[in-house]
Amino acid sequence: MNAISPTSLHRHAFPAVGGEIELLLDTQVAPPPAIWAQIEQLVFHLEDRLSRFSPESSLSRLNQFGSVHGEHELAEVVSLALAARERTQGLFDPTVHEALVRWGYDRSFADLRPNDQPAPGSRPCGGTVEVDLTTGTVRVASGVRLDLGGIAKGFIVDRAAELLSGVGACLVNAAGDLAVRGTPSGTVWPVGVDTPEGGLTLGLPYGGLATS
């Protein structure tokens, strides 16, 4: 695996989505400073719509009132999540919200304490969700709430990578959920992963990866 030239690699990082967003851009020409600001604005915009930890987010309003309208980005992600539920026969399910809360994941990882203990018991998933992509309308059945943490980060890094790729080959990393567009200096993106057997490095030429 060839090394990336340090003279062509530009890095920018900022806090978001409960951790840090890391941007790596491979280009021989210094990127315009405005591109970093555009990426930050995009990420914060999507986080404001998809996070269940913000009481003012589009997702939180959906969970509170049972329906929202004109929320096209939320509708798109919910539609993707429902498609994933069907493909995995329920192994992935955005209606897992109540089960997560029951087990103590009622706040972001940054706010969880080491001694927090989950409550016993379980909650059913597989709740009814309706999506209209044309109008940006999402409705959930009574008692159903959504959690998009398993797919929202992937959606955010994909969108950020699409925007950043207009400048050069790039990698966008949200605490292990990452996407790449293009290859750096004719090679692949080296991604370090910790495993029980020790660290290893994966070469990622395209697409995305979740390392958590």
Salt bridges, closest charged atoms under 4 A:
GLU20 OE1 - ARG11 NH2 3.46
GLU22 OE2 - ARG11 NE 2.83
GLU40 OE2 - HIS12 NE2 2.68
GLU71 OE2 - ARG61 NH2 2.61
GLU73 OE1 - HIS45 NE2 2.95
GLU73 OE1 - ARG49 NE 3.55
ASP93 OD1 - ARG85 NH1 3.24
GLU98 OE2 - HIS97 ND1 2.60
GLU98 OE2 - ARG145 NE 3.95
ASP106 OD1 - ARG107 NE 2.65
ASP116 OD2 - ARG107 NH1 3.36
ASP116 OD1 - ARG113 NH2 3.02
ASP147 OD1 - ARG52 NE 2.30
ASP158 OD1 - ARG181 NH2 3.46
